[in-house]
Amino acid sequence: MKSTLDHPDQNHHQQQQQTLRIFDPLKVGAFLANRIFLENPNVDLCLSAFQSEWDCAMPESLHTNELFSSALKGVGIVYDSKGNPSEKRLKYFPVQELSKDRKERFRLIFKAKPKWTLAELEPYVGPLLKPGEKKPDLLKRFHEEFQRGKRD
């Protein structure tokens, strides 16, 4: 027989502690970005409209101003609208769906967008690096091959 009585709230508090989950804001943000794209298949989206929808879906407790652009890395690419250069558009371009073959991946990357910043390329190129290999060397070599292939 138990010699002490537990306060009813004490057991409830212990149960709540066991079910408490801590979420990685970046993973939640990337999940939401993927979901928005999948709800609008095969459609390039207006960046500002996409961000508004993402802001509404993102839990306020996880939201930061820098998180949106970080959550898009490896999920979508931003580009200027052809009809309105001041309008930014967003294309679904998930890294997990790209070929693991270096040559094919670079072909797809530069076909999707001819000019990239190093920061934009990071999530698409990082997984291709071999131990000891430097990213600038890999980028230079494959970009030159791609440009050479366009001229032929």
C-alpha positions in Angstrom: 0.0 0.0 0.0 1.2 3.5 -0.9 2.1 5.5 2.2 1.8 9.0 0.5 -0.8 10.5 -1.6 0.1 12.3 -4.8 -1.6 15.5 -5.7 -3.9 14.9 -8.7 -2.2 17.6 -10.7 1.2 16.1 -10.1 0.4 13.0 -12.1 -1.2 15.0 -14.9 1.9 17.3 -15.0 4.2 14.3 -15.3 2.1 12.9 -18.2 2.2 16.3 -20.0 6.0 16.4 -19.7 6.2 13.0 -21.3 4.2 14.1 -24.4 5.8 17.5 -24.8 7.4 17.7 -28.3 10.0 20.3 -29.5 9.8 21.0 -33.2 12.7 22.3 -35.3 11.3 25.5 -36.9 13.3 25.0 -40.1 11.9 21.5 -40.6 8.4 22.7 -39.9 8.9 25.6 -42.3 10.2 23.4 -45.1 7.3 20.9 -44.5 4.8 23.8 -44.9 6.5 25.1 -48.0 6.4 21.6 -49.5 2.7 21.3 -48.6 1.8 24.6 -50.2 3.6 23.6 -53.4 1.9 20.2 -53.5 -1.5 21.9 -53.0 -0.7 23.9 -56.2 0.9 21.3 -58.4 2.8 22.3 -61.6 2.2 26.0 -61.0 4.8 28.6 -60.4 3.6 30.9 -57.6 3.9 34.5 -56.8 6.5 34.8 -54.0 4.5 37.3 -51.9 1.3 35.3 -52.1 3.3 32.1 -51.2 4.9 33.9 -48.3 1.5 35.1 -47.0 0.1 31.6 -47.1 3.2 30.2 -45.4 3.1 32.9 -42.7 -0.5 32.0 -41.9 0.3 28.3 -41.6 3.5 28.7 -39.6 3.0 28.5 -35.9 3.7 31.9 -34.4 5.9 30.4 -31.6 8.3 29.1 -34.3 8.2 32.0 -36.7 11.1 34.4 -37.3 11.7 36.8 -40.2 14.8 34.9 -41.5 13.1 31.5 -41.4 11.1 31.8 -44.6 14.1 32.1 -46.9 15.9 29.3 -45.0 12.8 27.0 -45.2 12.8 27.4 -49.0 16.3 26.2 -49.5 16.2 22.9 -51.4 12.4 23.2 -51.8 11.9 26.0 -54.3 13.8 28.5 -56.4 13.0 32.2 -56.7 13.2 34.0 -60.0 12.1 37.2 -61.7 8.8 37.2 -63.5 9.2 37.5 -67.3 6.3 39.9 -67.7 7.0 41.9 -64.6 10.7 42.0 -63.5 9.8 43.5 -60.1 7.6 40.5 -59.3 9.3 37.5 -57.9 8.0 34.0 -58.7 8.6 30.7 -57.0 9.1 27.3 -58.6 8.9 24.0 -56.8 12.3 22.4 -57.1 12.8 19.9 -54.4 16.4 18.6 -53.9 15.2 15.1 -52.9 13.7 14.6 -56.4 16.8 15.5 -58.3 19.2 12.9 -59.7 22.1 11.8 -57.5 24.2 11.7 -60.7 26.3 14.9 -60.7 26.2 15.6 -64.4 22.4 15.1 -64.6 21.8 17.1 -61.5 23.8 20.1 -62.8 22.0 19.8 -66.1 18.7 20.1 -64.3 19.8 22.8 -62.0 21.0 25.1 -64.8 18.0 24.2 -67.0 15.7 25.3 -64.2 17.6 28.6 -63.7 20.6 29.8 -65.7 22.1 32.0 -63.0 22.4 31.1 -59.4 24.1 32.6 -56.3 26.4 30.3 -54.3 23.8 30.4 -51.4 21.0 29.3 -53.7 23.1 26.4 -55.0 24.2 25.1 -51.6 21.3 22.7 -50.8 21.5 21.3 -54.3 25.3 20.9 -54.5 26.3 20.2 -50.9 25.1 16.5 -51.0 27.2 15.8 -54.1 30.5 16.7 -52.5 33.0 13.9 -51.9 35.3 14.0 -48.8 38.0 16.6 -49.3 36.3 18.1 -52.4 35.8 21.8 -52.4 32.4 23.3 -53.5 33.9 26.1 -55.7 35.9 23.6 -57.7 32.9 21.3 -58.2 30.7 24.3 -59.3 33.3 25.7 -61.7 33.9 22.4 -63.4 30.2 21.5 -63.9 29.2 25.0 -64.9 31.9 25.1 -67.5 30.8 21.7 -68.8 27.2 22.9 -69.0 28.1 26.1 -70.8 30.2 24.1 -73.3 27.3 21.8 -73.9 25.0 24.7 -74.6 27.3 26.0 -77.3 27.7 22.6 -79.1 
